[in-house]
Amino acid sequence: MITVAMVFFAFTTLLGNCFYCDNLLIYIHKKQPEKAFMKGFRLVSALAIFLGAGMEMSLLWDLSDVLMGLWRSLTFRLF
């Protein structure tokens, strides 16, 4: 029962995050992005989810630390 509940929780969390990203892209572009762009974005997102599911946990944490640092350095210059 707990395993099934965890799988459903993980799946619905991923669906919710994809929904939030779709709405964020609409907000950033001030309009609905093109269907080809959204299809590509969703494909890359699905690929990242499957690649992340197969990686070692320490590698994922290190990768996320590096990417968050890069993101922070880029956004710090913008604002």
N, C-alpha and C positions, 0 to 999 in steps of 0.2 A: 504494500500500500504506500509506504513512504517513497519507494523508488518511483512509482507511477506519479505520485504527487510532485516529486522533484523534477521529473521530465516535463510535466505539464507546466510547472512554474517557469522552468528555463525556456520552454518554447514560447509561452505567452510574454515573457520578458523580452525575448528577441523580437517578437512581433510588435510589441509596444515601442521598443527603441527604433525599429525601422519606420514605424508610423511617425514618431517624433522627428526623425531625420527628414522624412518626406515633407512634413509641415515646415521644418526649418528651411529647406531649400526653396519652398514657395515663398516664405517670408523674405529670404535673402534676395531672391530674384524679383520680388514685387509682382510676380505673376507665376502661373503654372509653367514649370520648365518643359521643354520638348519631351515627347514620349521616348525618343531615342536616348536622350540623356538620362532620363529616369530608369529606363531599362538597363543601361550600362551601369548606373549607380547601384541598382539593386543586384545586378550580377556580381559586381565587385564586392558588395556587402556580403552576399551569400558565400562567395569564395573566401573572404576573410574569416567568416564564422567557421567554415569547415577547416581551414588551415589552422586557426586558433584552437580548435577542438583537438587537433592531433599533436600540438606542440607540448613540450615539457613546461611545467608551471614556472620554473625559474627563468626560462627563456622568455615566457610571456611577460613576467613582471619586469625583467630587464628591458624588453622591447617597449613596454608601455612607459617606463620611466624615461627612456630616451625620446620617444615621440612626444610625451607631455612636455619635456624640456625644450624640444624644438618648437612646439606649438607656442609655448610661453614666450620664447625668445622672438618669435615672429609677431605675435600679437602685442608684445610689449613695445615694439617699435611703431606699431600702427596707432596706438592710443597714447 
